[in-house]
Amino acid sequence: MTFLTTLHLGGPIGLLALHGAVEGGTAELAREVATRTGATLLTFTQPTGPPRHIPSIRMSPCTPLTAFLTHATLAISLHGHNRRSAPRTIYVGGSNRPAARVLATVLTGSPFTPITTLSDIPHPLRGLHPDNPVNRTRDGGVQLELPVHARTTHPVPTDPEVPPGEVVEGIAAGVRRLLEGQGAPG
């Protein structure tokens, strides 16, 4: 299986899209937010063959991932969920709970409902495992599990992925707010 990785070292907050080809729109969303905020960016996509989902905790420590984890002090990992019972819900997990609350606050004005209470987040979407790359930066991180309409305005596989502007702006505002308070322990 071949992966295409894109790594741009920028600011201390890093945006991850570990499943760019499988969870449509996550790589494009991460790229757009990083461009607007100067954040560090790492995306993985599968340019050929049927997309295969590798659980985050099984991502091998490749050179780009190691560079990302040593450069960024806080990670925000973008993922997709397809929970039919929650088509407007953004689950906000990860080990850095104060940062999760910051991101949830800025996303509250969007057409989506952010959920930060861990017991209300389905267990597989919590992003708490210590081997999950989102938790391996100095200050840990936030895992955003996004429904399809929060990741792309074109949820048809043959259309280009275009992230919704209100979600891009919300996450970008959260990154900016986190940068203002950088240094607070997770």
Legacy VTK file of the C-alpha trace (Angstrom):
# vtk DataFile Version 3.0
C-alpha trace
ASCII
DATASET POLYDATA
POINTS 186 float
0.000 0.000 0.000
1.368 3.387 -0.991
0.794 6.558 0.986
1.371 10.081 -0.193
2.478 12.266 2.705
2.518 16.034 2.802
4.506 17.692 5.590
4.896 21.435 6.078
6.596 22.547 9.275
5.055 25.751 10.547
3.824 26.964 13.905
3.689 25.026 17.184
0.155 23.739 16.606
-0.027 20.897 14.126
-2.913 19.674 11.992
-3.054 15.980 11.148
-5.142 14.145 8.570
-4.099 10.520 8.951
-6.839 9.085 6.715
-7.088 11.643 3.916
-8.283 9.273 1.202
-10.546 7.201 3.442
-12.184 10.003 5.421
-12.959 12.388 2.576
-12.302 16.064 3.094
-10.037 15.713 6.131
-6.790 16.360 4.228
-8.302 19.327 2.410
-9.708 20.754 5.638
-6.360 20.370 7.444
-4.540 22.006 4.534
-6.936 24.971 4.429
-6.747 25.592 8.191
-2.939 25.291 8.176
-2.716 27.769 5.284
-4.855 30.307 7.160
-3.047 29.939 10.495
0.557 29.039 9.667
0.169 25.759 11.562
2.298 22.696 10.940
0.589 20.225 8.585
0.844 16.485 7.999
-1.546 14.610 5.720
-1.600 11.016 4.543
-3.542 10.008 1.445
-3.648 6.850 -0.648
-3.360 7.895 -4.296
-3.953 4.438 -5.769
-5.933 1.324 -5.024
-8.918 0.923 -2.775
-8.631 3.110 0.318
-7.690 1.180 3.445
-8.280 2.538 6.936
-5.354 1.942 9.281
-6.257 2.702 12.898
-4.403 5.741 14.211
-2.751 3.750 16.993
-1.170 1.496 14.340
0.384 4.276 12.273
4.061 3.425 11.897
6.579 5.995 13.131
7.717 7.094 9.657
10.041 10.059 9.088
7.273 12.622 8.356
5.239 11.574 11.405
8.313 11.702 13.655
9.199 15.162 12.316
5.625 16.337 12.945
5.533 14.956 16.495
8.852 16.531 17.468
8.044 19.909 15.867
4.426 20.497 16.931
3.686 21.005 20.614
-0.080 20.437 20.271
-1.835 18.338 17.618
-5.317 18.618 16.150
-6.201 15.449 14.280
-9.095 15.552 11.796
-11.115 12.390 11.275
-14.443 11.472 9.772
-17.356 9.627 11.289
-20.443 8.297 9.546
-22.755 7.908 12.528
-26.259 8.048 11.041
-27.644 9.015 14.435
-25.304 12.045 14.621
-25.088 13.679 11.150
-24.564 17.166 12.655
-22.332 16.166 15.590
-18.623 16.881 15.905
-17.043 14.696 18.578
-14.173 16.535 20.269
-11.854 13.986 21.863
-8.137 13.683 22.498
-5.998 13.956 25.622
-5.817 17.757 25.856
-9.243 18.521 27.314
-8.696 22.304 27.784
-7.762 22.607 24.086
-10.777 20.445 23.180
-13.062 22.879 25.006
-11.482 25.844 23.166
-12.169 24.220 19.795
-15.697 23.246 20.823
-16.421 26.823 21.892
-15.487 28.280 18.507
-17.396 25.544 16.648
-20.569 26.110 18.659
-21.747 28.836 16.247
-21.530 26.511 13.235
-24.401 24.356 11.979
-22.820 21.451 13.887
-22.997 20.484 17.551
-19.638 19.855 19.241
-19.616 17.229 22.020
-16.724 17.339 24.517
-18.007 15.175 27.369
-16.007 11.984 26.950
-18.814 9.746 28.240
-21.050 11.164 25.459
-18.492 10.359 22.740
-18.621 6.801 21.352
-15.616 4.943 22.732
-13.898 4.336 19.349
-14.066 8.085 18.573
-12.587 9.440 21.812
-8.971 9.516 20.601
-7.480 8.873 24.018
-5.080 5.983 23.392
-1.500 7.021 24.253
-0.229 5.515 20.969
-2.577 7.676 18.911
-0.354 10.284 17.207
-2.682 13.097 18.327
-1.595 12.434 21.919
2.132 12.091 21.251
3.103 15.770 21.009
4.400 17.575 24.110
0.959 18.949 25.056
-1.114 16.103 23.627
-3.925 16.999 21.314
-7.512 17.176 20.165
-9.171 14.628 17.917
-12.049 16.067 15.886
-14.419 13.420 14.545
-16.381 15.199 11.842
-19.544 14.103 10.017
-19.353 14.157 6.223
-21.036 17.563 5.813
-18.501 19.139 8.196
-15.658 17.806 6.018
-16.837 18.490 2.492
-19.481 20.369 0.577
-19.264 17.708 -2.167
-19.824 14.342 -0.475
-19.876 12.530 -3.828
-16.700 10.456 -4.307
-16.129 11.732 -7.859
-16.310 15.436 -6.897
-13.359 17.363 -5.475
-13.404 17.727 -1.696
-14.194 21.307 -0.660
-14.338 21.923 3.094
-17.284 24.029 4.332
-16.215 27.612 5.011
-17.838 27.826 8.446
-15.931 24.746 9.652
-12.642 26.005 8.191
-13.176 29.358 9.899
-14.206 27.740 13.181
-11.172 25.469 13.407
-8.872 28.291 12.247
-10.313 30.551 14.980
-9.692 27.773 17.487
-6.080 27.402 16.353
-5.568 31.154 16.709
-7.107 31.128 20.185
-4.914 28.199 21.208
-1.839 30.020 19.912
-2.746 33.027 22.095
-2.828 30.759 25.146
0.109 28.545 24.139
2.090 27.311 27.064
-0.870 26.241 29.194
-0.404 22.580 30.124
-2.825 20.032 28.648
LINES 1 187
186 0 1 2 3 4 5 6 7 8 9 10 11 12 13 14 15 16 17 18 19 20 21 22 23 24 25 26 27 28 29 30 31 32 33 34 35 36 37 38 39 40 41 42 43 44 45 46 47 48 49 50 51 52 53 54 55 56 57 58 59 60 61 62 63 64 65 66 67 68 69 70 71 72 73 74 75 76 77 78 79 80 81 82 83 84 85 86 87 88 89 90 91 92 93 94 95 96 97 98 99 100 101 102 103 104 105 106 107 108 109 110 111 112 113 114 115 116 117 118 119 120 121 122 123 124 125 126 127 128 129 130 131 132 133 134 135 136 137 138 139 140 141 142 143 144 145 146 147 148 149 150 151 152 153 154 155 156 157 158 159 160 161 162 163 164 165 166 167 168 169 170 171 172 173 174 175 176 177 178 179 180 181 182 183 184 185
